[in-house]
Amino acid sequence: PILQLKLYGPPMASNLKQVWVPGPLIVGAGPSGLATAACLKDRGVPSLILEKETCIAPSWKLWTYERLRLHLPRQYCELPFMAFPPDLPTYPTKQQFISYLDAYVEHFDIKPLFGVEVGNAEYDPSIGFWRVQTNDLEFICRWLVVATGENAEAVWPDIRGISKFRGRALHTSSYVKGDDHRGEKVLVVGCGNSGMEVALDLCYNDAKFHILPRELLGISTFGLSMFLLKWIPVEAADAFLLFCARLILGDTGKYGIKRPKVGPLELKSTTGKTPVLDIGTLAKIKSGQIKVVPDVMQFTDTGVEFVDGTHEDFDSIILATGYRSSVTSWLKKDEEFFSKKNGFPGTSFPNSWRGNNGLYATGFARRGLLGAAMDAQKIAQDISNQWNSS
């Protein structure tokens, strides 16, 4: 749904062919972008998705390890207008989720433009449209939807001496399976859900985080959290969850797992850090199969020096240090909406989906796939109202 367009005034860069997009332009073909395109199509609004990689959901297809499963029950991870197949387990595997996304794209006939990376996007008040510069094109659109999400690029920590390490150092985005490290002594740096799952295949971890049971009395911890927040303040919900976690998991501090002072739900809301939902790692920590060690002070040529002054040698170091938003590297002149500090909308959920001048954000609500689905439906409704009125 694109047409070449000749506009008055110079393009953002020379020698760029200008392309008019009659509907919204969506940047990112992950679950957030796909959900937004489907919701728009359901309301009769055409859209175009730009994706810099060669496939949909590249973070799932290209940068995730084999043992990955959805951390939340499938009902909290469905995209709008399409449920998971009923025969799937409560926590679908990586491949099952990818198959679901492929079926979603086929069902809604979503056709992104692949290999198209946005280098610069800027609102032009002189014409009242967005100018979005890519490899060799400049797209012109009335509505711009940022769907690159919270995890657009891997975070490599700035730890002294990392370049000296002679072993293998990789980010979890490049980690595939434990068999690749058979017989090695491995350090996993990071203590989120990814780090804990990688540690199930390996050994040693560095931790300070909230760890909660995945289910409480047969109920999803996430589902219970959402229910509690409808009726009681976040502080009370946190207190209840931590009380239940201590009853079920015991005192994790005895094993070197220190909890932050801020409760898990408040921490997620304010910083985006997700509490760890235990799927068996804690039992291995208690049994000694996985050892919790102090923070890393610096790398050496053969291993690391910890903050307590001890040294250990390792064959490989896996950095489970997370991801970050990359929006502010290409979205210009909209400092009021996306924070330059963390690349997230400055307004919090449930108002984090709409900016100014036809700018929208989906997948930044810090509510996982459920939040992305909610964003997508709000965005589609808002744009369709403007589309129909004009």
C-alpha positions in Angstrom: 0.0 0.0 0.0 2.7 2.5 -1.0 3.0 5.1 -3.7 5.8 7.3 -4.9 5.2 10.9 -3.9 6.8 14.2 -4.9 6.5 16.7 -2.1 7.5 20.3 -2.0 10.6 20.9 0.1 13.7 18.9 0.3 13.8 15.3 1.6 15.7 14.6 4.8 18.6 13.3 2.8 19.7 13.7 -0.8 19.0 11.1 -3.5 16.2 9.4 -1.6 13.1 8.3 -3.4 10.0 9.5 -1.5 7.2 7.1 -0.8 3.7 8.0 0.4 2.1 5.6 2.9 -1.7 6.3 3.1 -2.2 4.5 6.4 0.0 4.2 9.5 3.7 3.3 9.1 4.8 0.7 11.7 8.4 0.2 12.6 9.1 -3.3 13.8 7.6 -6.7 12.9 7.7 -8.3 16.3 4.6 -9.3 18.2 3.7 -5.6 19.0 3.9 -4.5 15.4 2.0 -7.6 14.1 -0.7 -7.0 16.7 -1.1 -3.4 15.7 -1.3 -4.2 12.0 -4.0 -6.9 12.7 -6.0 -4.5 14.8 -5.8 -1.8 12.1 -6.9 -4.3 9.4 -9.8 -5.3 11.5 -11.0 -1.7 11.4 -10.4 -1.3 7.7 -7.2 0.8 8.0 -4.3 -0.3 5.8 -0.8 -0.1 7.3 2.8 -0.9 6.3 5.4 -2.5 8.6 9.1 -1.9 8.2 11.5 -4.5 9.6 15.3 -4.2 9.4 15.8 -8.0 9.7 14.8 -10.7 7.2 11.9 -12.3 9.2 9.1 -11.5 11.6 9.8 -11.6 15.3 13.6 -11.6 14.9 14.2 -11.5 18.6 12.3 -14.8 18.9 13.6 -16.4 15.7 17.2 -15.3 15.8 18.3 -14.4 19.3 16.7 -16.8 21.7 18.0 -20.0 23.2 16.5 -23.4 22.5 15.0 -24.1 26.0 13.1 -20.9 26.1 9.4 -21.0 27.1 6.9 -18.3 27.7 7.3 -17.2 31.3 3.5 -16.5 31.6 0.5 -18.7 30.9 -0.5 -18.6 27.2 -3.8 -16.7 27.9 -1.7 -13.7 28.9 0.4 -13.9 25.7 -2.3 -14.1 23.0 -2.4 -11.4 20.3 -5.7 -9.8 19.5 -8.4 -11.8 17.6 -6.5 -15.1 17.6 -6.1 -17.6 20.5 -3.4 -20.2 20.9 -4.3 -23.7 19.7 -6.1 -25.5 22.5 -3.7 -28.4 22.5 -0.6 -26.3 23.5 0.8 -26.5 27.0 0.1 -23.7 29.5 3.6 -22.4 28.9 4.4 -22.8 25.2 7.9 -23.4 23.9 9.8 -21.0 21.8 9.0 -23.0 18.6 5.3 -23.2 19.5 5.2 -19.5 20.0 7.0 -18.8 16.7 4.5 -21.1 14.9 1.7 -19.2 16.5 3.2 -15.9 15.2 3.7 -17.4 11.7 0.0 -18.5 11.7 -1.0 -15.0 12.9 0.8 -13.3 10.0 -0.8 -15.7 7.5 -4.3 -15.3 8.9 -4.2 -11.5 8.7 -2.2 -11.5 5.5 0.4 -9.2 7.0 3.3 -8.5 4.6 6.1 -6.4 6.2 8.9 -4.9 4.1 12.1 -6.8 5.3 15.6 -5.5 5.2 14.5 -1.9 5.7 16.2 -0.2 8.6 15.0 3.2 9.8 17.9 5.6 10.2 16.0 8.8 11.0 12.3 9.7 11.6 11.2 13.3 12.0 7.9 15.1 12.1 7.7 17.9 9.5 5.3 20.6 10.7 5.4 22.4 7.4 3.5 19.6 5.7 1.9 17.9 8.8 3.5 14.5 8.1 6.3 12.3 9.3 9.4 11.8 7.2 10.9 8.4 7.8 14.3 7.8 6.2 15.5 4.2 5.6 18.3 2.7 3.5 17.4 4.4 0.2 13.8 5.6 0.7 12.0 8.3 2.5 8.5 7.3 3.6 5.9 10.0 4.2 3.1 9.2 6.5 0.5 10.8 8.7 0.8 8.2 11.6 4.0 6.6 12.9 3.8 3.6 15.2 7.0 2.7 17.0 6.8 -1.1 17.7 10.5 -1.9 18.2 9.8 -2.7 21.8 11.7 -2.8 25.1 14.3 -5.3 23.9 15.6 -3.9 20.6 19.3 -4.3 21.2 21.5 -6.3 23.5 23.2 -4.7 26.5 26.9 -5.4 27.0 28.0 -4.3 30.5 30.9 -2.0 30.9 32.9 -4.2 33.2 36.6 -3.5 33.4 39.0 -5.8 31.6 36.3 -7.7 29.5 38.5 -7.3 26.5 41.4 -9.1 28.3 39.4 -12.4 28.8 40.9 -15.1 26.6 38.0 -17.4 26.8 34.6 -17.2 25.1 32.4 -14.3 26.1 28.9 -14.0 24.6 25.6 -12.4 25.2 22.5 -14.6 25.8 21.3 -13.4 22.4 24.0 -15.6 20.9 23.6 -18.5 23.4 21.9 -21.6 21.9 22.1 -24.6 24.2 24.1 -26.0 27.1 25.6 -28.8 24.9 27.8 -26.1 23.3 29.5 -25.7 26.6 29.7 -29.3 27.7 32.7 -29.8 30.0 33.4 -26.1 30.4 33.4 -24.0 33.6 31.0 -21.2 32.8 30.0 -18.0 34.6 26.6 -16.5 33.9 26.5 -12.8 34.6 23.0 -11.6 35.2 20.0 -12.8 37.2 16.8 -12.3 35.2 14.7 -15.0 33.8 17.1 -15.6 30.9 20.1 -15.9 33.3 18.3 -18.3 35.5 17.2 -20.5 32.6 20.7 -20.5 31.1 22.0 -21.5 34.5 19.9 -24.6 34.5 22.1 -25.8 31.7 25.3 -24.5 33.2 26.7 -23.5 36.6 27.5 -20.4 38.6 25.4 -17.2 38.7 25.6 -13.7 40.0 22.4 -12.6 41.6 20.4 -9.9 43.4 16.7 -10.0 42.4 13.2 -11.0 43.3 12.5 -14.7 42.8 8.9 -15.8 42.9 7.3 -19.2 42.3 5.8 -19.4 38.8 2.5 -20.5 40.3 0.8 -20.0 43.8 -1.7 -22.7 44.8 -2.0 -23.7 41.1 -2.7 -20.1 40.0 -0.3 -18.2 37.7 1.7 -15.7 39.8 1.3 -13.2 37.1 -2.5 -13.7 36.9 -2.8 -13.5 40.7 -0.8 -10.2 40.6 -3.1 -8.7 38.0 -6.1 -9.7 40.1 -4.6 -8.2 43.3 -3.8 -4.9 41.6 -7.4 -4.4 40.7 -8.4 -4.4 44.4 -5.4 -3.4 46.6 -2.5 -1.0 46.3 0.8 -2.2 44.8 2.5 -2.1 48.2 0.0 -4.5 49.7 0.1 -6.8 46.6 3.9 -6.9 46.9 3.7 -7.7 50.6 1.3 -10.6 49.9 3.4 -12.0 47.1 6.6 -11.9 49.1 4.9 -13.6 52.1 3.8 -16.4 49.8 7.2 -16.7 48.2 8.9 -17.0 51.5 6.5 -19.8 52.6 7.0 -21.7 49.4 10.7 -21.0 48.5 12.1 -20.3 52.0 14.8 -17.7 52.8 16.6 -17.2 49.5 19.1 -15.0 51.2 20.8 -18.1 52.7 21.8 -19.0 49.2 23.2 -15.6 48.2 20.0 -14.4 46.5 19.4 -10.9 48.0 16.0 -9.3 47.4 15.8 -5.6 46.5 14.2 -3.2 49.0 11.4 -2.4 46.5 8.7 -5.0 46.0 8.6 -7.0 42.7 5.5 -5.3 41.2 6.7 -1.8 42.1 10.1 -2.6 40.8 8.6 -3.8 37.5 6.5 -0.7 37.2 9.2 1.8 37.9 12.3 0.2 36.3 11.0 -2.5 34.0 12.9 -5.2 35.8 10.9 -8.4 35.8 10.8 -10.7 38.9 12.2 -14.1 38.2 9.6 -16.8 38.0 11.3 -20.0 39.2 11.1 -23.0 37.0 13.6 -25.2 38.9 16.7 -23.2 39.1 16.3 -22.5 42.8 16.3 -26.2 43.6 19.6 -26.6 41.9 21.0 -23.6 43.8 19.9 -25.2 47.1 21.5 -28.5 46.1 24.8 -26.8 45.2 24.6 -27.7 41.5 24.5 -24.0 40.7 26.6 -21.7 42.9 25.7 -18.0 43.5 28.8 -15.8 43.6 29.3 -12.0 44.3 29.3 -9.2 41.8 32.0 -9.1 39.2 34.6 -6.3 39.8 36.7 -7.0 36.7 37.7 -9.6 34.2 41.1 -11.1 33.9 42.7 -12.9 31.1 41.6 -16.3 32.5 38.4 -15.4 34.4 37.1 -12.8 36.8 37.8 -11.0 40.1 34.8 -10.6 42.3 34.0 -7.7 44.6 35.0 -9.7 47.7 38.5 -10.0 46.3 38.3 -13.7 45.2 39.4 -14.9 41.8 38.1 -17.7 39.6 39.0 -19.0 36.2 36.3 -19.8 33.6 36.2 -21.2 30.1 33.2 -19.1 29.0 31.3 -16.2 30.3 27.7 -15.7 29.3 26.2 -12.2 29.7 22.6 -12.4 30.6 22.5 -8.6 31.0 19.3 -7.9 29.1 18.3 -5.6 26.3 17.3 -2.0 25.9 15.2 0.3 23.7 16.9 1.8 20.6 14.2 4.4 19.7 16.1 7.5 20.6 18.9 6.6 18.2 16.6 7.2 15.2 13.5 9.1 16.3 14.3 12.8 16.3 12.8 15.9 17.8 10.3 14.2 20.1 12.0 14.4 23.4 8.7 15.0 25.2 7.4 11.5 24.5 10.4 9.1 24.4 12.9 9.6 27.2 16.5 9.9 26.1 17.5 8.2 29.3 15.9 4.8 28.6 14.1 5.0 25.3 10.7 4.5 26.9 7.6 6.8 26.7 7.7 9.5 29.4 4.1 8.8 30.3 3.4 5.6 32.2 0.8 2.8 31.6 -2.0 3.0 30.7 -1.2 6.3 28.8 2.1 5.3 27.3 0.7 4.4 23.8 0.1 7.9 22.4 2.4 10.8 21.7 2.0 14.0 19.6 1.5 14.6 15.9 0.3 11.1 15.1 3.1 9.3 17.0 2.3 6.1 18.8 4.1 3.4 20.8 3.2 -0.2 21.3 5.1 -2.7 23.4 6.5 -0.2 25.9 4.0 -0.6 28.7 6.2 -2.9 30.7 3.2 -5.4 30.7 4.6 -8.0 28.4 2.6 -9.3 25.4 -0.6 -8.5 27.3 0.3 -4.8 27.4 1.3 -4.9 23.7 -2.1 -6.3 22.8 -3.8 -3.6 24.8 -1.7 -0.9 23.2 -2.4 -2.2 19.7 -6.2 -2.1 20.2 -6.1 1.4 21.6 -3.9 2.6 18.7 -6.1 1.0 16.1 -9.2 2.6 17.5 -7.7 6.0 17.7 -6.3 6.0 14.2 -9.4 4.5 12.7 -11.5 7.3 14.2 -9.2 9.8 12.4 -9.2 7.7 9.2 -13.0 7.5 9.0 -13.5 11.2 9.9 -11.2 12.3 7.1 
